[in-house]
Amino acid sequence: MTEYKDYGFHTDAPAHTFSYLQDPLLSLLDKNTNTCILDLGCGNGYLANCLISQGFNAYGTDASEEGIHIARQASPGRFFIQDLSTGKLPEELQGLKFDTVISTEVIEHLYDPAGFIRFCKDSLNGKGELIITTPYHGYLKNLSLSLFNKWDLHLSPGWHGGHIKFWSKATLSRLLTDAGFTVTAFKGCGRVPYFWKSMIIKAKLN
């Protein structure tokens, strides 16, 4: 987790993935139970700022100095540069008790996903909740990629800083279960069922 590709955030516009992730993700949140939220890998802060505008108590961290600078324009004091390799939250956030960690389209970029989940777990208070989104893979989608010879395009090996882990519902659920979580919700997002672009998994600490 020590290497990082800065994606060069220049505006506060949402990533294209939010066109199909935002509504189903927001449907999993409740102000009465999700009272202190950390958006881990927040990029330019679009999601956390969206949550703040809706009355949620949200903070965001990211390794991108550019992204954090943009995020702070809308909500000063809510966004901080995060170096995951330290294994610690930024000093400004260490006194907060997060009951919810959200991470959108991050885990597929990481060499050590198990370490990332442990970091999420350590950032949570008590029986907190973790919400993760990542590109979806499953039998029918994988089969169609093979039938139409689209794997090279899908894997994009020439994409610097691109996806290096490819998750299914089963493999991501197992990773969470092994770390001490219980999966409580699953949503497929984008396209027709079982050919989804991404998935959302919500899990609660045991």
Contacts in CASP RR format, 6 or more apart in sequence:
PFRMAT RR
TARGET T0000
AUTHOR 0000-0000-0000
METHOD contacts of the structure
MODEL  1
MTEYKDYGFHTDAPAHTFSYLQDPLLSLLDKNTNTCILDLGCGNGYLANC
LISQGFNAYGTDASEEGIHIARQASPGRFFIQDLSTGKLPEELQGLKFDT
VISTEVIEHLYDPAGFIRFCKDSLNGKGELIITTPYHGYLKNLSLSLFNK
WDLHLSPGWHGGHIKFWSKATLSRLLTDAGFTVTAFKGCGRVPYFWKSMI
IKAKLN
1 84 0 8 1.000
1 85 0 8 1.000
1 110 0 8 1.000
1 111 0 8 1.000
1 112 0 8 1.000
1 115 0 8 1.000
1 116 0 8 1.000
2 85 0 8 1.000
3 111 0 8 1.000
4 63 0 8 1.000
4 64 0 8 1.000
5 109 0 8 1.000
5 160 0 8 1.000
5 161 0 8 1.000
5 162 0 8 1.000
6 63 0 8 1.000
6 64 0 8 1.000
6 65 0 8 1.000
6 66 0 8 1.000
7 43 0 8 1.000
7 64 0 8 1.000
8 64 0 8 1.000
8 66 0 8 1.000
8 67 0 8 1.000
9 43 0 8 1.000
9 44 0 8 1.000
9 64 0 8 1.000
9 66 0 8 1.000
9 67 0 8 1.000
9 70 0 8 1.000
10 66 0 8 1.000
10 70 0 8 1.000
11 44 0 8 1.000
11 70 0 8 1.000
12 44 0 8 1.000
12 45 0 8 1.000
12 46 0 8 1.000
12 49 0 8 1.000
12 70 0 8 1.000
12 71 0 8 1.000
12 73 0 8 1.000
12 74 0 8 1.000
13 44 0 8 1.000
13 46 0 8 1.000
14 22 0 8 1.000
14 46 0 8 1.000
14 47 0 8 1.000
15 46 0 8 1.000
15 105 0 8 1.000
17 104 0 8 1.000
17 105 0 8 1.000
17 133 0 8 1.000
17 197 0 8 1.000
17 198 0 8 1.000
18 46 0 8 1.000
18 47 0 8 1.000
18 104 0 8 1.000
20 189 0 8 1.000
20 190 0 8 1.000
20 197 0 8 1.000
20 198 0 8 1.000
21 104 0 8 1.000
21 105 0 8 1.000
21 133 0 8 1.000
21 189 0 8 1.000
21 198 0 8 1.000
21 200 0 8 1.000
22 47 0 8 1.000
22 50 0 8 1.000
24 187 0 8 1.000
24 188 0 8 1.000
24 189 0 8 1.000
24 200 0 8 1.000
25 47 0 8 1.000
25 102 0 8 1.000
25 104 0 8 1.000
25 131 0 8 1.000
25 133 0 8 1.000
25 187 0 8 1.000
25 200 0 8 1.000
26 50 0 8 1.000
26 51 0 8 1.000
26 54 0 8 1.000
27 187 0 8 1.000
28 131 0 8 1.000
28 185 0 8 1.000
28 187 0 8 1.000
28 200 0 8 1.000
28 202 0 8 1.000
29 37 0 8 1.000
29 51 0 8 1.000
29 56 0 8 1.000
29 100 0 8 1.000
29 131 0 8 1.000
31 55 0 8 1.000
31 56 0 8 1.000
33 99 0 8 1.000
33 129 0 8 1.000
34 56 0 8 1.000
34 99 0 8 1.000
34 100 0 8 1.000
34 129 0 8 1.000
35 57 0 8 1.000
35 99 0 8 1.000
35 100 0 8 1.000
36 57 0 8 1.000
36 59 0 8 1.000
36 96 0 8 1.000
36 97 0 8 1.000
36 98 0 8 1.000
36 99 0 8 1.000
36 100 0 8 1.000
36 125 0 8 1.000
37 48 0 8 1.000
37 51 0 8 1.000
37 56 0 8 1.000
37 57 0 8 1.000
37 58 0 8 1.000
37 59 0 8 1.000
37 98 0 8 1.000
37 99 0 8 1.000
37 100 0 8 1.000
37 101 0 8 1.000
37 102 0 8 1.000
38 58 0 8 1.000
38 59 0 8 1.000
38 60 0 8 1.000
38 61 0 8 1.000
38 89 0 8 1.000
38 93 0 8 1.000
38 96 0 8 1.000
38 98 0 8 1.000
38 100 0 8 1.000
38 101 0 8 1.000
38 102 0 8 1.000
38 123 0 8 1.000
39 45 0 8 1.000
39 47 0 8 1.000
39 48 0 8 1.000
39 51 0 8 1.000
39 58 0 8 1.000
39 59 0 8 1.000
39 60 0 8 1.000
39 61 0 8 1.000
39 102 0 8 1.000
39 103 0 8 1.000
39 104 0 8 1.000
40 60 0 8 1.000
40 61 0 8 1.000
40 82 0 8 1.000
40 101 0 8 1.000
40 102 0 8 1.000
40 103 0 8 1.000
40 106 0 8 1.000
40 119 0 8 1.000
40 120 0 8 1.000
40 123 0 8 1.000
41 60 0 8 1.000
41 61 0 8 1.000
41 62 0 8 1.000
41 63 0 8 1.000
41 82 0 8 1.000
41 103 0 8 1.000
41 104 0 8 1.000
41 106 0 8 1.000
42 48 0 8 1.000
42 60 0 8 1.000
42 61 0 8 1.000
42 62 0 8 1.000
42 68 0 8 1.000
42 71 0 8 1.000
42 79 0 8 1.000
43 62 0 8 1.000
43 64 0 8 1.000
43 67 0 8 1.000
43 68 0 8 1.000
43 71 0 8 1.000
44 64 0 8 1.000
44 66 0 8 1.000
44 67 0 8 1.000
44 70 0 8 1.000
44 71 0 8 1.000
45 60 0 8 1.000
45 62 0 8 1.000
45 67 0 8 1.000
45 70 0 8 1.000
45 71 0 8 1.000
45 74 0 8 1.000
45 79 0 8 1.000
46 71 0 8 1.000
47 102 0 8 1.000
47 104 0 8 1.000
48 58 0 8 1.000
48 59 0 8 1.000
48 60 0 8 1.000
48 71 0 8 1.000
48 75 0 8 1.000
48 78 0 8 1.000
48 79 0 8 1.000
49 71 0 8 1.000
49 74 0 8 1.000
49 75 0 8 1.000
51 58 0 8 1.000
52 58 0 8 1.000
52 74 0 8 1.000
52 75 0 8 1.000
52 78 0 8 1.000
58 78 0 8 1.000
59 78 0 8 1.000
59 79 0 8 1.000
59 80 0 8 1.000
59 93 0 8 1.000
59 96 0 8 1.000
59 98 0 8 1.000
60 71 0 8 1.000
60 78 0 8 1.000
60 79 0 8 1.000
60 80 0 8 1.000
61 68 0 8 1.000
61 79 0 8 1.000
61 80 0 8 1.000
61 81 0 8 1.000
61 82 0 8 1.000
61 89 0 8 1.000
61 90 0 8 1.000
61 93 0 8 1.000
62 68 0 8 1.000
62 71 0 8 1.000
62 79 0 8 1.000
62 81 0 8 1.000
62 82 0 8 1.000
63 81 0 8 1.000
63 82 0 8 1.000
63 83 0 8 1.000
63 84 0 8 1.000
64 81 0 8 1.000
65 81 0 8 1.000
68 79 0 8 1.000
68 80 0 8 1.000
68 81 0 8 1.000
71 78 0 8 1.000
71 79 0 8 1.000
72 78 0 8 1.000
72 79 0 8 1.000
77 92 0 8 1.000
80 90 0 8 1.000
80 92 0 8 1.000
80 93 0 8 1.000
81 90 0 8 1.000
82 89 0 8 1.000
82 90 0 8 1.000
84 116 0 8 1.000
84 119 0 8 1.000
87 119 0 8 1.000
87 122 0 8 1.000
88 94 0 8 1.000
89 123 0 8 1.000
97 125 0 8 1.000
98 123 0 8 1.000
98 124 0 8 1.000
98 125 0 8 1.000
98 128 0 8 1.000
99 124 0 8 1.000
99 125 0 8 1.000
99 126 0 8 1.000
99 128 0 8 1.000
99 129 0 8 1.000
100 124 0 8 1.000
100 128 0 8 1.000
100 129 0 8 1.000
100 130 0 8 1.000
100 131 0 8 1.000
101 120 0 8 1.000
101 123 0 8 1.000
101 124 0 8 1.000
101 128 0 8 1.000
101 129 0 8 1.000
101 130 0 8 1.000
101 131 0 8 1.000
102 130 0 8 1.000
102 131 0 8 1.000
102 132 0 8 1.000
103 116 0 8 1.000
103 120 0 8 1.000
103 130 0 8 1.000
103 131 0 8 1.000
103 132 0 8 1.000
103 133 0 8 1.000
104 132 0 8 1.000
104 133 0 8 1.000
105 133 0 8 1.000
105 134 0 8 1.000
105 135 0 8 1.000
105 198 0 8 1.000
106 116 0 8 1.000
106 132 0 8 1.000
106 134 0 8 1.000
107 113 0 8 1.000
107 116 0 8 1.000
107 117 0 8 1.000
107 132 0 8 1.000
107 134 0 8 1.000
107 165 0 8 1.000
107 167 0 8 1.000
107 172 0 8 1.000
108 134 0 8 1.000
108 135 0 8 1.000
108 162 0 8 1.000
108 163 0 8 1.000
108 164 0 8 1.000
108 165 0 8 1.000
108 166 0 8 1.000
108 167 0 8 1.000
109 161 0 8 1.000
109 162 0 8 1.000
109 163 0 8 1.000
109 164 0 8 1.000
109 165 0 8 1.000
110 116 0 8 1.000
110 164 0 8 1.000
110 165 0 8 1.000
111 164 0 8 1.000
113 165 0 8 1.000
113 175 0 8 1.000
114 175 0 8 1.000
114 178 0 8 1.000
114 179 0 8 1.000
117 130 0 8 1.000
117 175 0 8 1.000
117 176 0 8 1.000
117 179 0 8 1.000
117 181 0 8 1.000
118 179 0 8 1.000
120 130 0 8 1.000
121 130 0 8 1.000
121 179 0 8 1.000
121 180 0 8 1.000
121 181 0 8 1.000
121 205 0 8 1.000
124 130 0 8 1.000
124 205 0 8 1.000
126 205 0 8 1.000
127 204 0 8 1.000
127 205 0 8 1.000
127 206 0 8 1.000
128 204 0 8 1.000
128 205 0 8 1.000
129 184 0 8 1.000
129 202 0 8 1.000
129 203 0 8 1.000
129 204 0 8 1.000
129 205 0 8 1.000
130 176 0 8 1.000
130 181 0 8 1.000
130 202 0 8 1.000
130 203 0 8 1.000
130 204 0 8 1.000
130 205 0 8 1.000
131 200 0 8 1.000
131 201 0 8 1.000
131 202 0 8 1.000
131 203 0 8 1.000
132 172 0 8 1.000
132 176 0 8 1.000
132 200 0 8 1.000
132 201 0 8 1.000
132 203 0 8 1.000
133 189 0 8 1.000
133 198 0 8 1.000
133 199 0 8 1.000
133 200 0 8 1.000
133 201 0 8 1.000
134 167 0 8 1.000
134 172 0 8 1.000
134 198 0 8 1.000
134 199 0 8 1.000
135 163 0 8 1.000
135 166 0 8 1.000
135 167 0 8 1.000
135 197 0 8 1.000
135 198 0 8 1.000
135 199 0 8 1.000
136 167 0 8 1.000
136 168 0 8 1.000
136 169 0 8 1.000
136 188 0 8 1.000
136 189 0 8 1.000
136 196 0 8 1.000
136 197 0 8 1.000
136 198 0 8 1.000
136 199 0 8 1.000
137 166 0 8 1.000
137 167 0 8 1.000
137 168 0 8 1.000
138 168 0 8 1.000
138 169 0 8 1.000
138 194 0 8 1.000
139 194 0 8 1.000
140 194 0 8 1.000
140 195 0 8 1.000
141 194 0 8 1.000
141 195 0 8 1.000
141 196 0 8 1.000
144 150 0 8 1.000
144 195 0 8 1.000
145 151 0 8 1.000
145 154 0 8 1.000
155 163 0 8 1.000
155 166 0 8 1.000
156 162 0 8 1.000
156 163 0 8 1.000
167 199 0 8 1.000
169 186 0 8 1.000
169 199 0 8 1.000
169 201 0 8 1.000
172 199 0 8 1.000
172 201 0 8 1.000
173 183 0 8 1.000
173 201 0 8 1.000
173 203 0 8 1.000
176 183 0 8 1.000
176 201 0 8 1.000
176 203 0 8 1.000
177 183 0 8 1.000
180 205 0 8 1.000
180 206 0 8 1.000
181 203 0 8 1.000
181 204 0 8 1.000
181 205 0 8 1.000
181 206 0 8 1.000
182 203 0 8 1.000
182 204 0 8 1.000
182 206 0 8 1.000
183 201 0 8 1.000
183 202 0 8 1.000
183 203 0 8 1.000
184 202 0 8 1.000
184 203 0 8 1.000
184 204 0 8 1.000
185 200 0 8 1.000
185 201 0 8 1.000
185 202 0 8 1.000
186 199 0 8 1.000
186 200 0 8 1.000
186 201 0 8 1.000
186 202 0 8 1.000
187 199 0 8 1.000
187 200 0 8 1.000
188 196 0 8 1.000
188 198 0 8 1.000
188 199 0 8 1.000
188 200 0 8 1.000
189 196 0 8 1.000
189 197 0 8 1.000
189 198 0 8 1.000
189 199 0 8 1.000
189 200 0 8 1.000
190 196 0 8 1.000
190 197 0 8 1.000
190 198 0 8 1.000
191 197 0 8 1.000
END
